[in-house]
């Protein structure tokens, strides 16, 4: 048992007395720090985050994200478009030395340099000066990066064919029966790559909306038209006639009728 000068005991001297620190510190001696992080400051952060979250949820309910038709991997005519915060990367892939045979540069090298520079930023610039005017290299790199991202995003938006984009993603209800053997064996392998997985249009025209008769479709498939190749010799006359009759019977329907026909 501890004994000695300066020790203070409680009661019958079997329990040593300790001076516990105050749970609520006095921050008056620290200007600008007048509250504790927990729970005072953290509670304010939670309230602010909750208000922002509620506002964001109200915005999504009032203006929901536009939906497109079901994705079809067989539709090679569909032009994908990423969300706005990836448009600058999407635009880079359109440049001569970042696409085609140089696609690896646009897809891997350029983004890799950007991400790597961001990760190495604490070691590339360890200047303790807080004012950006005193850090010309870091400030210049930041402004150049921001300028490149802003310009490529603007260029992607300005030169994109938004009318075609809206048409190809539009949800269309029709009496198209994707389980029909004609669609499975002939249409899917010969038509959907240009006219879309639901034949609503891609690089080729929409086959649902026009009121086409079997004779007209037969002539197009047999002889071709414009950029459309002729299928005479690739398909038999019977197969061409089956495709023609299938396309001629297509028409727009309501959502309920389309769901009933699919069931």
C-alpha positions in Angstrom: 0.0 0.0 0.0 1.3 3.4 -1.0 2.3 5.7 1.9 4.1 8.9 1.9 4.0 12.7 2.0 1.5 14.4 -0.3 -0.9 11.4 -0.7 -4.6 11.9 0.0 -6.9 9.1 1.0 -10.7 8.8 1.2 -12.5 7.6 4.3 -10.7 4.8 6.0 -7.6 5.3 3.8 -8.1 2.1 1.8 -9.1 4.0 -1.4 -6.8 6.5 -2.9 -8.3 9.8 -4.1 -7.8 10.9 -7.6 -8.7 14.3 -9.2 -10.7 13.4 -12.2 -10.7 15.9 -15.2 -13.8 17.8 -15.9 -16.1 16.2 -18.4 -17.1 19.6 -19.9 -14.0 21.5 -20.6 -13.9 25.3 -20.5 -13.0 26.4 -24.1 -13.0 30.1 -23.3 -9.2 30.1 -23.4 -9.3 28.9 -27.1 -10.7 31.6 -29.3 -12.9 30.3 -32.1 -13.4 26.9 -30.3 -16.3 27.4 -28.0 -18.0 24.0 -28.2 -17.0 20.3 -28.0 -16.8 18.2 -31.1 -19.1 15.6 -29.5 -22.0 16.0 -29.2 -22.4 19.8 -30.0 -20.5 20.2 -33.3 -21.3 16.7 -34.6 -25.1 17.2 -33.9 -25.0 20.3 -36.1 -23.4 18.3 -38.9 -26.0 15.6 -38.6 -28.8 18.1 -38.8 -27.3 19.8 -41.8 -26.8 16.4 -43.5 -30.4 15.5 -42.8 -31.8 18.7 -44.3 -29.7 18.2 -47.4 -30.8 14.6 -47.7 -34.5 15.5 -47.4 -34.1 18.3 -50.0 -32.4 15.9 -52.4 -35.1 13.3 -51.9 -37.8 15.9 -52.6 -35.9 16.9 -55.8 -35.8 13.3 -57.0 -39.5 12.8 -56.4 -40.4 16.1 -58.2 -38.0 15.5 -61.1 -37.3 11.7 -61.4 -34.5 10.5 -63.6 -35.6 9.8 -67.2 -36.0 6.1 -67.9 -35.1 4.4 -71.2 -36.2 1.1 -72.6 -34.7 -2.2 -71.4 -31.1 -2.6 -72.3 -30.5 -4.9 -75.2 -26.9 -6.1 -75.8 -27.7 -7.3 -79.3 -28.6 -3.7 -80.4 -25.4 -2.5 -81.9 -27.0 0.6 -83.2 -27.6 2.0 -79.7 -25.3 5.0 -78.8 -24.5 4.9 -75.1 -24.1 8.1 -73.2 -22.6 8.2 -69.7 -23.8 10.5 -66.9 -22.7 14.2 -67.0 -19.8 13.7 -64.6 -18.2 11.2 -67.0 -18.8 13.2 -70.2 -15.2 14.6 -70.2 -13.8 11.0 -70.3 -16.4 10.1 -73.0 -15.3 13.1 -75.1 -11.6 12.2 -74.8 -12.3 8.8 -76.5 -13.5 10.7 -79.6 -10.2 12.3 -80.3 -7.9 10.9 -83.0 -5.0 9.8 -80.8 -7.3 8.5 -78.0 -9.6 6.3 -80.1 -9.4 3.5 -82.7 -5.9 2.0 -82.6 -5.0 4.4 -79.8 -8.0 3.5 -77.7 -5.7 2.3 -74.9 -4.4 5.8 -74.5 -7.9 7.3 -74.0 -9.3 4.5 -71.9 -6.3 3.7 -69.7 -3.3 6.0 -70.0 -4.9 9.5 -69.8 -7.3 8.6 -66.9 -4.4 6.7 -65.2 -2.2 9.7 -65.3 -5.0 11.9 -63.8 -5.8 9.5 -61.0 -2.1 8.9 -60.3 -1.3 12.6 -60.1 -4.3 13.0 -57.7 -3.0 10.2 -55.4 0.6 11.6 -55.5 -0.5 15.2 -54.9 0.5 15.2 -51.2 4.1 14.2 -52.2 4.3 16.2 -55.4 3.5 19.4 -53.6 4.3 19.5 -49.9 4.5 23.3 -49.5 3.0 24.4 -46.2 1.9 27.7 -47.6 -1.9 27.9 -47.5 -2.5 30.7 -50.0 -2.8 29.5 -53.6 -1.0 32.5 -54.9 2.1 31.3 -53.1 1.9 27.8 -54.7 2.1 28.5 -58.4 2.8 25.0 -59.6 -0.1 23.4 -57.7 -2.5 26.2 -58.5 -1.5 26.1 -62.2 -2.1 22.3 -62.4 -5.4 22.6 -60.7 -6.6 25.4 -63.1 -5.4 23.5 -66.1 -7.1 20.3 -65.0 -10.4 22.2 -64.3 -10.1 23.9 -67.7 -9.7 20.6 -69.5 -12.6 18.9 -67.7 -14.9 21.9 -68.3 -14.0 22.2 -72.0 -14.3 18.5 -72.8 -17.6 18.3 -70.9 -19.0 21.3 -72.8 -17.8 19.9 -76.2 -19.4 16.6 -75.5 -22.7 18.2 -74.7 -22.6 20.7 -77.6 -21.8 18.2 -80.3 -23.9 15.2 -79.2 -27.0 14.3 -81.2 -29.6 14.7 -78.4 -32.6 14.2 -80.7 -31.3 10.8 -81.8 -30.4 10.0 -78.2 -34.0 10.7 -77.0 -35.5 8.7 -79.8 -33.3 5.6 -79.3 -34.0 5.5 -75.6 -37.7 6.2 -75.8 -39.9 3.5 -74.3 -42.2 2.2 -77.1 -45.0 -0.3 -76.5 -45.9 -2.5 -79.4 -47.2 -6.0 -80.3 -43.7 -7.2 -80.9 -43.4 -10.8 -79.8 -39.7 -11.6 -79.0 -40.6 -15.2 -78.4 -41.8 -15.7 -82.0 -39.6 -18.2 -83.9 -39.3 -15.7 -86.8 -37.9 -13.0 -84.5 -35.6 -15.5 -82.7 -34.2 -17.2 -85.9 -34.3 -14.4 -88.5 -35.1 -10.9 -87.1 -32.6 -11.0 -84.2 -29.7 -12.1 -86.3 -30.3 -9.9 -89.4 -32.3 -6.8 -88.4 -31.7 -5.8 -84.8 -28.1 -4.7 -85.3 -29.4 -1.7 -87.3 -33.1 -1.3 -86.4 -32.7 -1.9 -82.6 -33.5 -4.8 -80.3 -37.2 -3.8 -80.3 -37.1 -2.6 -84.0 -37.8 0.9 -82.8 -34.8 2.3 -84.7 -31.1 2.7 -84.4 -28.7 3.3 -87.2 -31.7 2.1 -89.3 -35.2 3.5 -89.3 -38.1 2.6 -87.0 -40.0 -0.5 -88.2 -42.9 -0.2 -85.6 -44.4 3.2 -86.4 -44.6 3.2 -90.2 -47.6 1.4 -91.7 -45.6 -0.9 -94.0 -47.2 -3.7 -96.0 -45.6 -7.1 -96.7 -44.8 -6.3 -100.3 -42.9 -3.1 -99.5 -40.9 -4.8 -96.8 -40.1 -7.8 -99.1 -38.7 -5.4 -101.7 -36.5 -3.6 -99.2 -35.2 -6.9 -97.7 -34.6 -8.4 -101.1 -33.0 -5.5 -103.0 -31.8 -3.3 -100.2 -32.3 0.5 -99.9 -29.8 3.3 -99.3 -27.3 2.0 -96.7 -29.4 -1.2 -96.2 -27.7 -4.2 -97.9 -29.7 -6.6 -100.1 -30.4 -10.0 -98.5 -31.1 -11.7 -101.7 -28.8 -14.7 -101.8 -28.3 -14.6 -98.0 -31.8 -15.6 -97.1 -34.3 -17.8 -99.0 -37.5 -16.4 -100.5 -39.5 -18.1 -97.8 -37.3 -16.5 -95.0 -37.6 -13.1 -96.6 -41.4 -13.5 -96.8 -41.6 -14.5 -93.2 -39.7 -11.4 -92.2 -41.9 -9.2 -94.4 -45.1 -10.5 -92.9 -43.7 -10.2 -89.3 -42.7 -6.6 -89.8 -45.9 -5.7 -91.6 -48.0 -6.9 -88.7 -46.1 -4.7 -86.2 -48.0 -1.7 -84.7 -48.0 0.6 -81.6 -50.1 -0.5 -78.7 -50.9 0.7 -75.2 -48.9 -0.4 -72.3 -51.6 -2.8 -71.0 -52.0 -4.4 -74.4 -48.3 -4.9 -74.7 -48.1 -6.5 -71.3 -51.0 -8.8 -72.1 -49.6 -9.9 -75.4 -46.2 -10.6 -73.8 -47.9 -12.7 -71.1 
